[in-house]
Amino acid sequence: MRELFYRMRDLHDRISARLHQDDLHALNARVSWLEERVHDLEEQRRRVKAQAEPVIQEHLENVDIADSIADSDPTVTRLRPR
């Protein structure tokens, strides 16, 4: 891990030395935009997960109800798994 850090720092130093100041500002702006986009996507993932949880829970409860009905009703024929 330490070796990777030193390699990254060395690469950063070499790139920084070669880049013109304007290029560095443009690169920083792109990195900032990417960080914001990652943050937005993480927020979106959290919202979608929160919306999906009740639906998943309801589905699981319905499966449990169907299983209990099937277990208690001898007229229900279960399909064999493939």
HELIX and SHEET records of a PDB file:
HELIX    1   1 ARG A    2  ARG A   18  1                                  17    
HELIX    2   2 GLN A   21  SER A   72  1                                  52    
END                                                                             
